[in-house]
């Protein structure tokens, strides 16, 4: 009986909606992989239209800047994981 309950619980978990935390985590992994490959189309799909990155120095980098750099392939990442 315990085995049947565990199987039912596993089946229910497999069909449960993805949690917000898992969705954000998966989206972040997808975005980081896109940055590594300079995949501008995926970055464009993920980033909000008003996205703005503020670096530790205070410099601001717009969504358009990030996507433009990816399209040009100006940055080559050795490690982006």
Secondary structure by P-SEA (a helix, b strand, c coil): caaaaaaaaaaaaaaccccaaaaaaaaaaaaaaaaaacaaaaaaacccccbbbbccccccccaaaaaaaaaaccccccccc
